[in-house]
């Protein structure tokens, strides 16, 4: 531990590998160092220190370390003092490290145990591409396969994504199967919602037969690895009424007074094709273990990232137990919490072990809203346990602001997500400017949650190149690979937000300005007293380099005047130099 100022101490350590740790802070009086400091001050002042020297010899004898090498150094110092009577023998430089090993610490105090979860880099930083596997076929109306997904991997990797996130890949129940647009009656060829997990062929550890086999899935995992990507799986802890568990373990499910099962609800939404297991059932231990084994099954297939659907609707102790159980076997596993609910509950999930969390970014659109929300997420204590993942859209959410299909706004939201958060994601179709909503709702019309979609992935007007450029800039600048070191900059335009991010070691700093309203914006980006660089060498920003055009500009009066035309590009990304 290093003294900073005024009894404020800092220390750091690096865990050996990912996993759960407990650390404690111990403190005690270093009696030898205290004596040594005092006697040297007296000696320098010309005072007689013969009595202090004898006291020091007695103290050193009492503090004799058990370590053999340290004890040898200590005994030699005492012998030299006995032979010469000189203080120098008792204040020799090699005595300090030797007596550091003493076990005599009568006033030792210890802090409470502090848990620490050390995770791998992908938990901190990643660009996610959410894909619906059954919609990847090139043939209209044909159910997609893992082979179709494999064919798309090179394209997605070329766009710079790190994680290929698959919506549920399990068999889908027939009972109360949903039709297009969540209608209550499904036709014979309607595929149903992939969140109605399970039929007679299997449940959460099985694969929908039309997608392929377990071997096909493993080939997809290996293909992604070859392109420096990982597969993430969507785990929804819920069942179709046809799930094998309802036959094998009826005690895991609650029944109503008339004997019927209560289907899932999120008023006013109803999910007639889904039932939830009872986490307080008489056989809950077996239920918990079965769900843990589902995760471990997919870990055995090479998956180390899981997006958990609606974890806030399940007991928090269950998730704390499951995450620790999985991490005991594999500390590399990353869990993403998909919980859009009350803030304290979302934060509780982060505290108990979820690596990443969905956020309210989707609904933060104005400059004050964004600045207030990001200041909360990057401040203390939230930054220590709540790691946001900014998804611009999801299969469930088509934000109101995107429902006009304005390409500039799709670019703006992508830039905000990719630059403000080190973890962000898009849902397939975002790159094609898909925006048709159910009137009056934040939901897609003809949602592929209930039907198969076939797309032209090179459809004219797409913004794939723009998204690829964002991901390239993220990979090349470590400042954008973390979220916490964020400062907002002054911009004299309410329709433009400005910010500065810096890498942990201070060697890379990136500023950004993103338009939040359409049109041409002429504005002053002011850096104020912002300084960048390593902690021991902070300097003001002197010049900025446009990472798209390469143009360099020098700051004048602490800022630079820029122009953004949203018809061309709603964002500026600038590397900062001192």
VOVO-609259 format. One line per field, with one value per residue (C-alpha): residue in one letter; x, y, z. Coordinates in nm, 2 decimals. Example, Ala and Ser with C-alpha at 12.3 -4.5 7.8 and 13.67 -1.06 7.14 Angstrom:
! residues 2
r	[A | S]
u	[1.23 | 1.37]
v	[-0.45 | -0.11]
w	[0.78 | 0.71]
***
This chain:
! residues 578
r	[X | X | X | X | X | X | X | X | X | X | X | X | X | X | X | X | X | X | X | X | X | X | X | X | X | X | X | X | X | X | X | X | X | X | X | X | X | X | X | X | X | X | X | X | X | X | X | X | X | X | X | X | X | X | X | X | X | X | X | X | X | X | X | X | X | X | X | X | X | X | X | X | X | X | X | X | X | X | X | X | X | X | X | X | X | X | X | X | X | X | X | X | X | X | X | X | X | X | X | X | X | X | X | X | X | X | X | X | X | X | X | X | X | X | X | X | X | X | X | X | X | X | X | X | X | X | X | X | X | X | X | X | X | X | X | X | X | X | X | X | X | X | X | X | X | X | X | X | X | X | X | X | X | X | X | X | X | X | X | X | X | X | X | X | X | X | X | X | X | X | X | X | X | X | X | X | X | X | X | X | X | X | X | X | X | X | X | X | X | X | X | X | X | X | X | X | X | X | X | X | X | X | X | X | X | X | X | X | X | X | X | X | X | X | X | X | X | X | X | X | X | X | X | X | X | X | X | X | X | X | X | X | X | X | X | X | X | X | X | X | X | X | X | X | X | X | X | X | X | X | X | X | X | X | X | X | X | X | X | X | X | X | X | X | X | X | X | X | X | X | X | X | X | X | X | X | X | X | X | X | X | X | X | X | X | X | X | X | X | X | X | X | X | X | X | X | X | X | X | X | X | X | X | X | X | X | X | X | X | X | X | X | X | X | X | X | X | X | X | X | X | X | X | X | X | X | X | X | X | X | X | X | X | X | X | X | X | X | X | X | X | X | X | X | X | X | X | X | X | X | X | X | X | X | X | X | X | X | X | X | X | X | X | X | X | X | X | X | X | X | X | X | X | X | X | X | X | X | X | X | X | X | X | X | X | X | X | X | X | X | X | X | X | X | X | X | X | X | X | X | X | X | X | X | X | X | X | X | X | X | X | X | X | X | X | X | X | X | X | X | X | X | X | X | X | X | X | X | X | X | X | X | X | X | X | X | X | X | X | X | X | X | X | X | X | X | X | X | X | X | X | X | X | X | X | X | X | X | X | X | X | X | X | X | X | X | X | X | X | X | X | X | X | X | X | X | X | X | X | X | X | X | X | X | X | X | X | X | X | X | X | X | X | X | X | X | X | X | X | X | X | X | X | X | X | X | X | X | X | X | X | X | X | X | X | X | X | X | X | X | X | X | X | X | X | X | X | X | X | X | X | X | X | X | X | X | X | X | X | X | X | X | X | X | X | X | X | X | X | X | X | X | X | X | X | X | X | X | X | X | X | X | X | X | X | X | X | X | X | X | X | X | X | X | X | X | X | X]
u	[0.00 | 0.12 | 0.05 | -0.11 | -0.20 | -0.36 | -0.39 | -0.53 | -0.36 | -0.37 | -0.29 | -0.34 | -0.30 | -0.38 | -0.56 | -0.39 | -0.69 | -1.06 | -1.28 | -1.41 | -1.17 | -1.19 | -0.94 | -0.89 | -0.68 | -0.46 | -0.29 | -0.06 | 0.20 | 0.54 | 0.72 | 1.07 | 1.02 | 0.87 | 1.16 | 1.41 | 1.25 | 1.25 | 1.61 | 1.75 | 1.58 | 1.73 | 2.07 | 2.05 | 1.97 | 2.28 | 2.11 | 2.25 | 2.08 | 2.26 | 1.96 | 1.74 | 1.99 | 1.96 | 1.58 | 1.61 | 1.82 | 1.56 | 1.28 | 1.47 | 1.53 | 1.15 | 1.06 | 1.29 | 1.14 | 1.08 | 1.21 | 1.56 | 1.72 | 1.55 | 1.65 | 2.01 | 2.02 | 1.86 | 2.10 | 2.40 | 2.28 | 2.24 | 2.58 | 2.74 | 2.57 | 2.68 | 3.04 | 3.06 | 2.77 | 2.72 | 2.37 | 2.45 | 2.42 | 2.06 | 1.95 | 2.11 | 1.90 | 1.88 | 1.70 | 1.38 | 1.29 | 1.41 | 1.19 | 0.89 | 0.87 | 0.82 | 0.50 | 0.48 | 0.20 | 0.01 | -0.23 | -0.31 | -0.65 | -0.83 | -1.10 | -1.42 | -1.37 | -1.43 | -1.55 | -1.40 | -1.51 | -1.22 | -1.33 | -1.18 | -1.16 | -1.47 | -1.68 | -1.55 | -1.55 | -1.74 | -1.95 | -2.26 | -2.45 | -2.79 | -2.91 | -3.23 | -3.09 | -3.41 | -3.42 | -3.08 | -3.19 | -3.16 | -3.48 | -3.80 | -4.01 | -3.75 | -3.64 | -3.27 | -3.01 | -2.67 | -2.51 | -2.69 | -2.55 | -2.20 | -2.22 | -2.29 | -2.00 | -1.73 | -1.96 | -2.04 | -1.68 | -1.57 | -1.80 | -1.59 | -1.83 | -1.69 | -2.00 | -2.25 | -2.55 | -2.82 | -3.18 | -3.31 | -3.22 | -3.43 | -3.74 | -4.06 | -4.39 | -4.71 | -4.96 | -5.10 | -4.84 | -4.84 | -4.91 | -4.78 | -4.78 | -4.84 | -5.19 | -5.35 | -5.41 | -5.11 | -5.14 | -4.99 | -4.67 | -4.62 | -4.29 | -4.41 | -4.21 | -3.86 | -3.92 | -4.18 | -3.90 | -3.94 | -4.15 | -4.16 | -3.82 | -3.64 | -3.60 | -3.32 | -3.04 | -3.18 | -3.16 | -3.46 | -3.43 | -3.48 | -3.17 | -2.94 | -2.76 | -2.54 | -2.24 | -2.36 | -2.38 | -2.03 | -1.91 | -2.07 | -1.89 | -1.56 | -1.61 | -1.67 | -1.35 | -1.16 | -1.29 | -1.20 | -1.57 | -1.76 | -2.11 | -2.35 | -2.67 | -3.00 | -3.12 | -3.49 | -3.58 | -3.94 | -4.11 | -4.37 | -4.65 | -4.50 | -4.16 | -4.04 | -4.00 | -4.38 | -4.41 | -4.09 | -4.12 | -4.48 | -4.39 | -4.18 | -4.49 | -4.77 | -5.13 | -5.44 | -5.74 | -5.90 | -5.59 | -5.47 | -5.13 | -5.08 | -4.93 | -4.67 | -4.78 | -4.62 | -4.94 | -5.08 | -4.88 | -4.98 | -4.77 | -5.02 | -4.75 | -4.52 | -4.53 | -4.28 | -4.12 | -4.19 | -3.86 | -4.02 | -4.15 | -4.09 | -3.83 | -3.66 | -3.31 | -3.35 | -3.49 | -3.20 | -2.95 | -3.12 | -3.10 | -2.73 | -2.67 | -2.83 | -2.57 | -2.29 | -2.41 | -2.36 | -2.03 | -1.92 | -2.02 | -1.78 | -2.02 | -1.88 | -2.13 | -2.50 | -2.77 | -3.02 | -3.38 | -3.58 | -3.36 | -3.54 | -3.85 | -3.66 | -3.52 | -3.20 | -3.04 | -3.09 | -2.88 | -2.61 | -2.58 | -2.59 | -2.33 | -2.09 | -2.15 | -2.07 | -1.77 | -1.63 | -1.60 | -1.52 | -1.42 | -1.44 | -1.82 | -1.98 | -2.35 | -2.55 | -2.86 | -3.16 | -3.36 | -3.56 | -3.72 | -3.68 | -3.33 | -3.24 | -3.34 | -3.13 | -2.84 | -2.89 | -2.84 | -2.51 | -2.40 | -2.47 | -2.26 | -2.39 | -2.10 | -2.30 | -2.65 | -2.90 | -2.97 | -3.21 | -2.99 | -3.27 | -3.49 | -3.23 | -3.24 | -3.17 | -2.84 | -2.94 | -3.08 | -2.77 | -2.53 | -2.72 | -2.75 | -2.39 | -2.27 | -2.47 | -2.33 | -1.97 | -1.98 | -1.93 | -2.04 | -2.22 | -1.90 | -1.77 | -2.05 | -2.28 | -2.13 | -2.38 | -2.43 | -2.60 | -2.83 | -2.98 | -3.27 | -3.38 | -3.64 | -3.88 | -3.80 | -3.82 | -3.76 | -4.00 | -3.72 | -3.63 | -3.99 | -3.96 | -3.67 | -3.43 | -3.09 | -2.90 | -3.07 | -2.99 | -2.62 | -2.65 | -2.78 | -2.52 | -2.24 | -2.37 | -2.39 | -2.05 | -1.86 | -2.02 | -2.02 | -1.74 | -2.02 | -2.29 | -2.51 | -2.74 | -3.02 | -3.01 | -3.20 | -3.08 | -2.81 | -3.08 | -3.28 | -3.58 | -3.83 | -4.20 | -4.38 | -4.70 | -4.90 | -4.87 | -4.62 | -4.24 | -4.26 | -4.18 | -4.47 | -4.43 | -4.18 | -3.95 | -4.02 | -4.33 | -4.24 | -3.94 | -3.79 | -3.58 | -3.36 | -3.12 | -2.83 | -2.69 | -3.01 | -2.95 | -2.95 | -2.79 | -2.55 | -2.32 | -2.01 | -2.08 | -2.12 | -1.80 | -1.61 | -1.74 | -1.62 | -1.28 | -1.23 | -1.32 | -1.07 | -0.79 | -0.85 | -0.83 | -1.00 | -1.32 | -1.27 | -1.38 | -1.68 | -1.58 | -1.32 | -1.57 | -1.60 | -1.86 | -1.73 | -1.91 | -2.09 | -2.27 | -2.55 | -2.82 | -2.85 | -2.49 | -2.34 | -1.96 | -1.74 | -1.38 | -1.27 | -0.92 | -0.76 | -0.68 | -0.30 | -0.36 | -0.19 | -0.50 | -0.76 | -1.06 | -1.31 | -1.65 | -1.94 | -2.27 | -2.57 | -2.90 | -3.12 | -3.13 | -2.97 | -2.64 | -2.47 | -2.20 | -2.07 | -1.78 | -1.63 | -1.47 | -1.22 | -1.19 | -0.93 | -0.94 | -0.59 | -0.48 | -0.18 | -0.04 | -0.13 | 0.22 | 0.24 | -0.10 | -0.11 | -0.38 | -0.51 | -0.33 | -0.45 | -0.72 | -0.71 | -1.03 | -1.02 | -1.23 | -1.07 | -0.73 | -0.75 | -0.57 | -0.69 | -0.52 | -0.72 | -0.77 | -0.89 | -0.94 | -1.16 | -1.23 | -1.51 | -1.67 | -1.95 | -2.17 | -2.42 | -2.64 | -2.71 | -2.35 | -2.24 | -2.39 | -2.08 | -1.72 | -1.45 | -1.13 | -0.80 | -0.65 | -0.29 | -0.09]
v	[0.00 | 0.35 | 0.67 | 0.93 | 1.21 | 1.28 | 0.91 | 0.81 | 0.49 | 0.32 | -0.04 | -0.27 | -0.63 | -0.84 | -1.17 | -1.47 | -1.58 | -1.51 | -1.62 | -1.53 | -1.39 | -1.26 | -1.01 | -0.83 | -0.53 | -0.58 | -0.30 | -0.29 | -0.07 | -0.12 | -0.09 | -0.12 | 0.13 | 0.37 | 0.33 | 0.37 | 0.69 | 0.85 | 0.75 | 0.88 | 1.21 | 1.24 | 1.14 | 1.40 | 1.67 | 1.58 | 1.42 | 1.13 | 0.81 | 0.55 | 0.46 | 0.45 | 0.22 | -0.03 | 0.00 | -0.08 | -0.39 | -0.52 | -0.45 | -0.62 | -0.92 | -0.94 | -0.90 | -1.18 | -1.32 | -1.70 | -1.69 | -1.83 | -1.58 | -1.28 | -1.42 | -1.45 | -1.08 | -0.98 | -1.19 | -1.04 | -0.69 | -0.76 | -0.93 | -0.62 | -0.39 | -0.60 | -0.60 | -0.23 | -0.05 | 0.15 | 0.25 | 0.20 | -0.18 | -0.14 | 0.09 | -0.09 | -0.09 | -0.47 | -0.48 | -0.32 | -0.60 | -0.86 | -0.73 | -0.69 | -1.07 | -1.07 | -1.24 | -1.02 | -0.78 | -0.72 | -0.46 | -0.62 | -0.52 | -0.66 | -0.53 | -0.72 | -0.97 | -0.81 | -1.02 | -0.96 | -1.10 | -1.10 | -1.15 | -1.19 | -0.90 | -1.00 | -0.92 | -0.56 | -0.50 | -0.64 | -0.57 | -0.80 | -0.90 | -1.06 | -1.32 | -1.52 | -1.85 | -1.97 | -1.64 | -1.69 | -1.89 | -1.73 | -1.90 | -1.72 | -1.91 | -2.18 | -2.25 | -2.15 | -2.39 | -2.37 | -2.41 | -2.09 | -1.92 | -2.04 | -1.89 | -1.55 | -1.56 | -1.41 | -1.11 | -1.04 | -1.09 | -0.84 | -0.58 | -0.61 | -0.79 | -0.99 | -1.18 | -1.37 | -1.38 | -1.64 | -1.62 | -1.95 | -2.25 | -2.51 | -2.71 | -2.50 | -2.62 | -2.67 | -2.60 | -2.25 | -2.18 | -1.81 | -1.71 | -1.40 | -1.08 | -1.27 | -1.39 | -1.66 | -1.90 | -2.04 | -2.21 | -2.55 | -2.40 | -2.12 | -2.17 | -2.02 | -1.81 | -1.94 | -1.83 | -2.11 | -2.36 | -2.74 | -3.01 | -3.39 | -3.40 | -3.21 | -2.89 | -2.64 | -2.88 | -2.98 | -2.82 | -2.75 | -3.03 | -2.79 | -2.59 | -2.90 | -3.13 | -3.07 | -3.14 | -2.87 | -2.63 | -2.71 | -2.64 | -2.29 | -2.24 | -2.34 | -2.13 | -1.82 | -1.89 | -1.91 | -1.56 | -1.43 | -1.43 | -1.61 | -1.75 | -1.63 | -1.82 | -1.69 | -1.88 | -1.83 | -2.00 | -2.08 | -2.37 | -2.45 | -2.66 | -2.94 | -2.92 | -3.27 | -3.12 | -3.09 | -3.47 | -3.57 | -3.32 | -3.20 | -3.08 | -2.81 | -2.62 | -2.45 | -2.53 | -2.31 | -2.43 | -2.58 | -2.79 | -2.57 | -2.43 | -2.05 | -1.92 | -1.64 | -1.28 | -0.93 | -0.73 | -0.62 | -0.87 | -1.23 | -1.53 | -1.82 | -2.04 | -2.02 | -2.15 | -2.07 | -2.32 | -2.27 | -2.18 | -2.24 | -2.59 | -2.88 | -3.01 | -2.68 | -2.81 | -3.05 | -2.77 | -2.54 | -2.81 | -2.90 | -2.53 | -2.52 | -2.84 | -2.67 | -2.40 | -2.65 | -2.85 | -2.56 | -2.47 | -2.82 | -2.74 | -2.44 | -2.16 | -1.92 | -1.63 | -1.64 | -1.38 | -1.45 | -1.36 | -1.17 | -1.28 | -1.03 | -1.26 | -1.53 | -1.54 | -1.34 | -1.61 | -1.86 | -1.65 | -1.58 | -1.96 | -2.05 | -1.80 | -1.91 | -2.28 | -2.22 | -2.01 | -2.27 | -2.49 | -2.23 | -1.87 | -1.75 | -1.77 | -1.43 | -1.36 | -1.08 | -0.98 | -0.89 | -0.71 | -0.40 | -0.33 | -0.11 | 0.04 | -0.11 | -0.46 | -0.42 | -0.31 | -0.59 | -0.84 | -0.67 | -0.69 | -1.06 | -1.16 | -1.08 | -0.97 | -0.72 | -0.57 | -0.43 | -0.06 | 0.23 | 0.36 | 0.28 | 0.54 | 0.81 | 1.04 | 1.40 | 1.54 | 1.60 | 1.25 | 1.08 | 1.29 | 1.22 | 0.85 | 0.80 | 1.00 | 0.76 | 0.45 | 0.57 | 0.71 | 0.53 | 0.28 | 0.17 | 0.15 | -0.12 | -0.37 | -0.25 | -0.30 | -0.18 | -0.33 | -0.07 | -0.25 | -0.01 | -0.24 | -0.59 | -0.84 | -0.70 | -0.33 | -0.09 | 0.25 | 0.53 | 0.75 | 0.49 | 0.43 | 0.69 | 0.49 | 0.79 | 0.65 | 0.94 | 0.85 | 0.48 | 0.59 | 0.84 | 0.57 | 0.32 | 0.58 | 0.67 | 0.30 | 0.21 | 0.51 | 0.57 | 0.20 | -0.06 | -0.32 | -0.26 | -0.46 | -0.45 | -0.69 | -0.82 | -0.60 | -0.28 | -0.25 | -0.27 | 0.02 | -0.20 | 0.02 | -0.07 | -0.08 | -0.21 | 0.12 | 0.27 | 0.02 | -0.01 | -0.35 | -0.46 | -0.54 | -0.89 | -0.97 | -1.26 | -1.38 | -1.53 | -1.60 | -1.66 | -1.36 | -1.38 | -1.08 | -0.94 | -0.87 | -0.63 | -0.44 | -0.09 | 0.18 | -0.04 | 0.11 | -0.19 | 0.01 | 0.27 | 0.01 | -0.16 | 0.17 | 0.22 | -0.13 | -0.07 | 0.25 | 0.07 | -0.20 | 0.05 | 0.27 | 0.13 | 0.44 | 0.31 | -0.04 | 0.08 | 0.27 | 0.43 | 0.69 | 0.92 | 1.30 | 1.51 | 1.82 | 2.15 | 2.20 | 2.52 | 2.33 | 2.13 | 1.90 | 1.77 | 1.58 | 1.58 | 1.36 | 1.25 | 0.89 | 0.78 | 0.44 | 0.31 | 0.36 | 0.71 | 0.63 | 0.67 | 0.94 | 0.98 | 1.26 | 1.23 | 1.46 | 1.30 | 1.49 | 1.41 | 1.62 | 1.63 | 1.90 | 2.09 | 2.17 | 2.43 | 2.41 | 2.48 | 2.16 | 2.29 | 2.08 | 2.31 | 2.20 | 1.83 | 1.67 | 1.34 | 1.11 | 0.87 | 0.96 | 1.10 | 1.30 | 1.47 | 1.74 | 1.95 | 1.84 | 2.04 | 1.88 | 1.65 | 1.41 | 1.31 | 0.93 | 0.92 | 1.19 | 1.21 | 1.59 | 1.75 | 2.05 | 2.26 | 2.37 | 2.75 | 2.90 | 2.54 | 2.42 | 2.36 | 2.46 | 2.18 | 2.12 | 1.81 | 1.75 | 1.45 | 1.38 | 1.27 | 1.16 | 1.24 | 1.17 | 1.30 | 1.07 | 1.24 | 1.11 | 1.35 | 1.45 | 1.66]
w	[0.00 | -0.09 | 0.10 | -0.13 | 0.11 | 0.44 | 0.55 | 0.21 | 0.09 | -0.25 | -0.34 | -0.64 | -0.72 | -1.02 | -0.98 | -1.13 | -1.34 | -1.39 | -1.10 | -0.76 | -0.49 | -0.14 | -0.01 | 0.32 | 0.42 | 0.73 | 0.92 | 1.22 | 1.38 | 1.23 | 1.56 | 1.42 | 1.14 | 1.39 | 1.63 | 1.34 | 1.21 | 1.56 | 1.65 | 1.32 | 1.37 | 1.72 | 1.59 | 1.32 | 1.58 | 1.77 | 2.06 | 2.27 | 2.15 | 2.35 | 2.55 | 2.24 | 2.08 | 2.37 | 2.35 | 1.97 | 2.03 | 2.28 | 2.03 | 1.74 | 1.96 | 2.04 | 1.67 | 1.55 | 1.23 | 1.18 | 0.82 | 0.83 | 0.59 | 0.76 | 1.10 | 0.99 | 0.89 | 1.22 | 1.44 | 1.25 | 1.32 | 1.69 | 1.71 | 1.54 | 1.78 | 2.08 | 1.95 | 1.86 | 2.05 | 1.73 | 1.63 | 1.26 | 1.31 | 1.42 | 1.14 | 0.84 | 0.52 | 0.51 | 0.84 | 0.71 | 0.47 | 0.72 | 1.00 | 0.76 | 0.80 | 1.17 | 1.30 | 1.61 | 1.53 | 1.86 | 1.73 | 1.40 | 1.26 | 0.96 | 0.74 | 0.66 | 0.38 | 0.04 | -0.25 | -0.59 | -0.93 | -1.18 | -1.54 | -1.88 | -2.13 | -2.32 | -2.01 | -2.03 | -2.41 | -2.70 | -3.00 | -3.02 | -3.33 | -3.24 | -3.49 | -3.53 | -3.67 | -3.83 | -4.04 | -4.20 | -4.50 | -4.85 | -4.97 | -4.89 | -4.63 | -4.57 | -4.21 | -4.16 | -4.04 | -3.86 | -4.20 | -4.31 | -4.00 | -4.07 | -4.42 | -4.26 | -4.01 | -4.25 | -4.33 | -3.96 | -3.86 | -4.14 | -3.98 | -3.66 | -3.43 | -3.14 | -3.03 | -3.24 | -3.02 | -3.11 | -2.99 | -2.84 | -3.05 | -2.87 | -2.98 | -2.98 | -2.82 | -3.01 | -2.73 | -2.76 | -3.03 | -3.13 | -3.49 | -3.68 | -3.48 | -3.15 | -3.26 | -3.05 | -3.35 | -3.54 | -3.88 | -3.94 | -4.08 | -3.83 | -3.64 | -3.31 | -3.07 | -2.99 | -2.63 | -2.59 | -2.51 | -2.54 | -2.70 | -2.69 | -2.85 | -2.58 | -2.37 | -2.29 | -2.36 | -2.70 | -3.05 | -3.28 | -3.54 | -3.83 | -3.73 | -3.74 | -3.50 | -3.20 | -3.43 | -3.66 | -3.37 | -3.26 | -3.62 | -3.59 | -3.26 | -3.41 | -3.72 | -3.51 | -3.31 | -3.64 | -3.71 | -3.36 | -3.25 | -2.99 | -2.98 | -2.71 | -2.63 | -2.51 | -2.21 | -2.12 | -1.79 | -1.90 | -2.07 | -2.33 | -2.19 | -2.40 | -2.23 | -2.11 | -1.76 | -1.72 | -1.76 | -1.58 | -1.29 | -1.25 | -0.90 | -1.05 | -1.18 | -0.99 | -1.08 | -1.04 | -0.83 | -1.14 | -1.21 | -1.51 | -1.54 | -1.50 | -1.82 | -1.81 | -1.79 | -1.78 | -1.76 | -1.99 | -2.20 | -2.20 | -2.30 | -2.34 | -2.49 | -2.19 | -1.83 | -1.56 | -1.32 | -0.95 | -0.78 | -0.44 | -0.52 | -0.28 | -0.52 | -0.58 | -0.52 | -0.81 | -1.03 | -0.95 | -1.03 | -1.35 | -1.47 | -1.37 | -1.57 | -1.87 | -1.86 | -1.81 | -2.10 | -2.34 | -2.18 | -2.27 | -2.63 | -2.63 | -2.53 | -2.27 | -2.30 | -2.20 | -2.23 | -1.95 | -2.04 | -1.77 | -1.47 | -1.25 | -1.25 | -1.08 | -0.72 | -0.68 | -0.46 | -0.74 | -0.98 | -0.72 | -0.66 | -1.03 | -1.14 | -0.87 | -0.95 | -1.31 | -1.23 | -1.00 | -1.31 | -1.57 | -1.47 | -1.83 | -1.85 | -1.91 | -1.81 | -1.96 | -1.76 | -1.98 | -1.72 | -1.81 | -1.47 | -1.16 | -1.13 | -0.79 | -0.90 | -1.22 | -1.01 | -0.76 | -1.04 | -1.13 | -0.77 | -0.73 | -1.03 | -1.37 | -1.59 | -1.80 | -1.79 | -2.03 | -1.96 | -2.02 | -2.30 | -2.55 | -2.39 | -2.33 | -2.63 | -2.52 | -2.42 | -2.05 | -2.03 | -2.18 | -1.96 | -1.64 | -1.71 | -1.82 | -1.52 | -1.30 | -1.46 | -1.46 | -1.11 | -0.78 | -0.67 | -0.99 | -1.20 | -0.96 | -1.03 | -1.31 | -1.66 | -1.92 | -2.26 | -2.49 | -2.74 | -2.99 | -3.07 | -2.97 | -3.11 | -2.84 | -2.87 | -3.17 | -3.00 | -3.10 | -3.22 | -3.49 | -3.62 | -3.90 | -4.06 | -4.08 | -4.17 | -4.00 | -3.67 | -3.70 | -3.75 | -3.45 | -3.21 | -3.33 | -3.28 | -2.93 | -2.82 | -2.97 | -2.84 | -2.50 | -2.39 | -2.43 | -2.47 | -2.73 | -2.97 | -3.26 | -3.36 | -3.71 | -3.95 | -3.78 | -4.04 | -4.31 | -4.14 | -4.05 | -3.87 | -3.94 | -3.60 | -3.47 | -3.45 | -3.11 | -2.97 | -2.95 | -3.13 | -3.48 | -3.71 | -3.85 | -3.58 | -3.65 | -3.29 | -3.45 | -3.81 | -4.04 | -4.22 | -4.53 | -4.60 | -4.86 | -4.64 | -4.90 | -4.94 | -5.09 | -4.83 | -4.56 | -4.31 | -4.28 | -4.38 | -4.12 | -3.84 | -3.96 | -3.94 | -3.58 | -3.48 | -3.65 | -3.46 | -3.13 | -3.20 | -3.28 | -2.97 | -2.62 | -2.49 | -2.64 | -2.49 | -2.14 | -2.02 | -1.68 | -1.78 | -1.95 | -1.93 | -2.11 | -2.30 | -2.34 | -2.67 | -2.75 | -2.93 | -2.75 | -3.05 | -3.02 | -2.73 | -2.68 | -2.47 | -2.40 | -2.31 | -2.21 | -2.17 | -1.83 | -1.88 | -2.03 | -2.36 | -2.58 | -2.56 | -2.80 | -2.81 | -2.98 | -3.09 | -3.20 | -3.33 | -3.16 | -3.39 | -3.77 | -3.98 | -4.00 | -3.67 | -3.64 | -3.29 | -3.05 | -2.89 | -2.57 | -2.38 | -2.08 | -1.83 | -1.95 | -1.93 | -2.09 | -2.06 | -1.80 | -1.44 | -1.37 | -1.69 | -1.75 | -2.01 | -2.19 | -2.52 | -2.79 | -3.12 | -3.24 | -3.54 | -3.73 | -3.73 | -4.05 | -4.27 | -4.10 | -4.07 | -3.78 | -3.59 | -3.32 | -3.02 | -2.98 | -2.65 | -2.53 | -2.81 | -3.18 | -3.40 | -3.60 | -3.84 | -3.85 | -4.14 | -4.03 | -4.40 | -4.43 | -4.09 | -3.75 | -3.56 | -3.52 | -3.37 | -3.28 | -3.14 | -2.90 | -2.87 | -2.62]
***
